[in-house]
Amino acid sequence: MKELILGVNGFIGSHLSERILQGTDWEVYGKDLGFDKIAHIPPSSRFHYVEGDISINREWVEYHIKKCDVVLPLVAIATPKTYIENPLGVFELDFEENLRIIRQCVKYRRRVVFPSTSEVYGMCGDKDFDEYGSHLVMGPVNKQRWIYACSKQLLDRVIWAYGSRGELDFTLIRPFNWIGPRLDSLETAKEGSSRVVTQFIASLVYQEPIVLVDGGRQRRSFTYITDGINALMSILFNKDKAASGKIFNIGNPANNCSIEELARKLLTMFKQHPSHRNDKVYSPIIIKGSGEFYGDGYQDIYNRVPSILNAKKALGWEPTVGLDEALRRTLDSFLSEMDNHRAAACA
């Protein structure tokens, strides 16, 4: 089987490629803007990487959609700061470029596994979010934070519509705060443009304040990357077409915690780490309002818990990595990467 992974050098793409090459005889064709997160993958005749931009290299993309069996369009902007500072850029990449890919999958009758997002549920008031029953509740238009969720939601609806007409074999996945090695770059986190776990780890590394936006009352369900990839592999195998035409929340409801709790856990783990237990200074935890931190276009989601009953039933999947272990592995991977970079610089 041939897999086309657009965004192969991203967090999910790099881990998925690694798992496919280690555990199957499938071929992976990948495109991305860089190579750093897949540089560790051993050379293989089954791994075909080409550097480039999907919005520019359109002929290459279409040719490989036609050539491959399954398409995973993983290219997206997924950082809240960018939603507010460059909403049109988010829409153009996350919706328009991906819509073109979906239409080509329809044209060539290729299966698509599309990464939606837990953010499509917005400010849903349900205790846990069900893929087929929960309402998708967005904020007002002037809160530009929602352009990412709206772009993903509209693509979900387009994909479902094609599928309902029998024109597209698809699976929609909704990742809930996946974390792990290669999540983001600490360098981009220095600029405030990364996801919350990376942002906090960068603050610890650079001895800067850990900022709790609006006090850190928001709650998230953190999911370790190996659990997410296990679910994705079941979806790709698609035994008895159990994943076709379905939507799956892929998250760990047992790992739900507040952002304040997250900050304090990471700070404690950082202080206990062998490389930093003797540091003289540690990051303070401070509070800022969302308007000050993000600007007027921000609005937050205060609880985000997945129901995973559909994934358990159809895929036989459930997560196994608890919150503390997931955070410890993620922190260790970033600190190990920093130590390696420092050693290389001194060599």
N, C-alpha and C positions, 0 to 999 in steps of 0.2 A: 504494500500500500504506500502511496506517495502522499506526504503531508506538506502543504504550503503554509508556512508560518510567517506572516507579515508582522514585523515587530519582534523578530527572533532574538534580538539582543536585549530585549526588555526583561523585567523581573520574571514574568510568567514564561515568556518565550524561551529564555535561557534554561530554566529548570525543565520545561517540557521537552525541549530538544535533547537534553542530557538523558532524561528518562527513556525517551523513545529509542535513542541509539544504544542504550545499555540493555534494554529489556525486550526489544522487538527486532524484526528484520526489515522494518519499514525504512523508507527514504525520507529525508527532510530537506525541503528546499526553503531557504530563508532569505529575507531581505530586511535590512535595517540601516540606520545612519552610522552605526559604529559596530565595534567588534569586542569591546572590553569584557563584557559579561559572558561571552561564549569562547573567549580565547583559551580557556582551560580545557575545552572539549578536545579529546585526542583526534588527530586527523582520521577521517573515515571516508571511504568511497560512497557512503550513504548520506553524507552531510554536505549539502551544496549551498554555500553562502555567497551572496552578492551584496556589496555595499551600495546603498542608494536610497532615494526618497520615493515613496509610493506615489506621491503627487506629480513627480517628474518622470519616473521610469514606468509609464503606464503600459507601454507595449510589453515590457518584460512581465509585469504583473498579469496582464490578460493572458499572455502565452502560458504562464505557469498555472493560472487557474484552469485553463483548458487541459493542461498536462497532468495535473494532480487529482487525487481522489477526494481529498478533504481540504478545505480552506479554513484557516484560523486567522481572522483579521484582528490582530492584537494591538494595532497601532492606535494610540489615543493619548490625549493630554488628560491627566488624571490628578491634578494638583489644585486645591481650592484657590490658592493665590492667583493662579493663571486664569481661572474662571472669571475673576473680577477684573484683572488687569488687561486681559486679551480675550474677551468673550467671543468675538468674531473668529479669532484663530481657533478656538475650541470648536466652534460650530463647523468651520470649514474642514477641519481634519476629522473630528469625531463623527460628524454626520455626513457631510458631502462626499468626502473621499471614500468613506466606508459604504455609502449608498451605491457608489459606482461599482465597488467590489461585489456587493450583494447582487446587483443586477447582472453582473457577469457570471456569478454562480448560477443564477436562474437561466441565463442564456446557454450555458454549457452543461447544465444539469449536474452541478457539483455540490456535494454535501458541504454545509457550512456550520461550524461551531463558533458561535458569536459570543464574545464577552460583553454582556450587559453590565449592570452594576447594582449593588445594593442601594445606591442613591436614587434609583427610580422610585422607590417607595416614599421618598421625601419625608414629610412630617406625618406619615401615617400613624394613627393612634393605636393600632393593634398591639397586643402584648408581644406577639411574634408575627413575622410577615409571611404570608402564604402567597405562593406564586400565582395562584388562580383566583384568590378571593380578596386579598388586601387591596385597598384603594391606593392609588398613586397620587400623593398630595403635594403639589408644588406651591411655592410662594409666589408673591406678586412679581410682575415683569421687571420692576426697577431693582429687584434683588437678583443681580446677574449671576450669582452663585449657582442658580438653577439651570443655566444653559447647558451644562454638562449632563445633568440628569435628564433634561428634556430631549437633548440630542440622542442619548442612548434609548430613552423610552420610545421616541418616534421610530428609531430603527427597529426596536423590538416589534412594534406594530406593523411596520413594513414587512419584516421577515415573516411574522405570523400570517399576514395577509397572503403573501406568496405561497406559504405552506398550505394554507387552507384551500387554495385553488389547485393544489397538487403540483405546483411548479418548483418547489424547493424542499429538499430534505435538510432539516436544520435541527440544531439544539441551541437553546439560549442558556447561558450560565450567568448567575449573579453572584460574583465573589463578595464575601463579607470580610473586608479588612485583612487580606492575606499579608503575612509578614514572613521574613526569613532572610537568609543571605542574598545579597545583590538586590535588595529592595529598592534602594535609590542610591544616589551618590551623595557622600557627605559634603562634597564641594558645592553641589546645588543647594543642599540644606543650609549652608552658610548664608545663602542669599534668601532664605525663607521660602524656597520653592520645592518642597518635598512633602511626603506624607508624614503623619504625626510621629510615628515611631522613629523614623530617620531623623526628623527634626529634633526630637528630644536627645537622641544619641549624639548628634552633632553638637548640641549645646553642652552636653557633658564633656565631650572630647575637647572642645575649644574653650571650656570653662566660661561659658556665657550663660545668662539666666535662662532657665526653662520657663517658657511663657505659657500659662494656663489662660486660654481665651475664655472670657466670661466665667472664670473660676474653675474651668475644667469639669463642669457638671455633666457634659455630654457623655453618653455611654456608647461603646462600640464592642462588637464581638470579634475578637482577633483570632485568625485562623492560620495555622502554620502551613508553610508552602508545600511540604510533603503531603499533607492531608488534601490540599487543593489539587495537587498533581495526581494523586490517586484517583480522585473523582474524575478528573479530566481524562485519564487513561481509560477508565471504564466507559466514559462517553465515546471516546474514539474507537474502542473495540466494538461498542454498540451491539452487544450480543442480543440476538433475537429482536433487533431494532428497538430495544428498550428505551433508548434515548431519543429516538427520532420524533420530531414534532413536539418536544417537551421543553419546559422551562425548569431549571433547577437552581435553588439557592445552594451555594456551596460555602458554608460557614460553620462556626462552632458556637452554638448558643451557650455552652457551658463556660466559655471564655469571655463573657460579657463583663466589662468593667468600666468605670468612669475614667475620663482622661486624667483627672487628678490622681486616681489610684495608679494609673499607668506611669505617670511621672515619678511617683514615689517608689514604685517597684524598680524602675530602671535606675533611679538614683542609688537605691540600696545595693542593687546588683553591681553597679559601676564601682561603688566604694569597696566592695568585697573582691573585685577582680584583681588577680595577681599583679597586673600591670599598673593598677591605679590605687591600690589599697594604702599606699604611702604618700599619695598626693597631699599637698598642704592646703590646697584650695579646691572646693567643689562648687558646682553650679547651684546658686540659690533658685528657689521656685517663686515666681512672681505672678501676679494676675494683671491682665490687660483686658479692656473691653474689646469686643469684636470690631466695633467701629474704628477704634484706634489701630488695631492690629491688621485688619483686612480692608477697611474702608466701608463706605455706605452700602455697597452692593452685596454685602454678606448677610446670610441668614443661616442658622444652624439647625441640625437635626439632633434631637436630644436623646433618642433611643433607637437602636438598630439591632434587632435580634431576629435571626432567621428561623423559620420552621424548616426542618430538613427531612420531614416525613416522606416527601416525594422522592428525594434522593435515596433514602434508606430503602424504600419499597422497590423502586425501579432499578437502582444500581447496586443495591446491597452495600451501600457506602455509609460510613459515618466517621467523623474525625476522632483521632486518638491522642493528639498532643495537647496537653494542658497549657494554660496561660503562662505560668511561671517558666516552664520548660521552653515554650515557644519564644518568650522574651529573652531568656538566657542564651539560647542558641543564636538568636538574631544579634544580640549585643556582642557575643563572642566573635561572630563572623566579621562584624565591622571593626572591632578592635584588632583582630588578627590581620585584617587587610591593612589597617593603619600601620601596624608593626612591620609588616612586609615592605610597605612603601618606604618607611623610614630606613630599614635595613638596606634596601636597594639604593637609596639616596646616599648612604654613607659608604657604600662599597666602592 
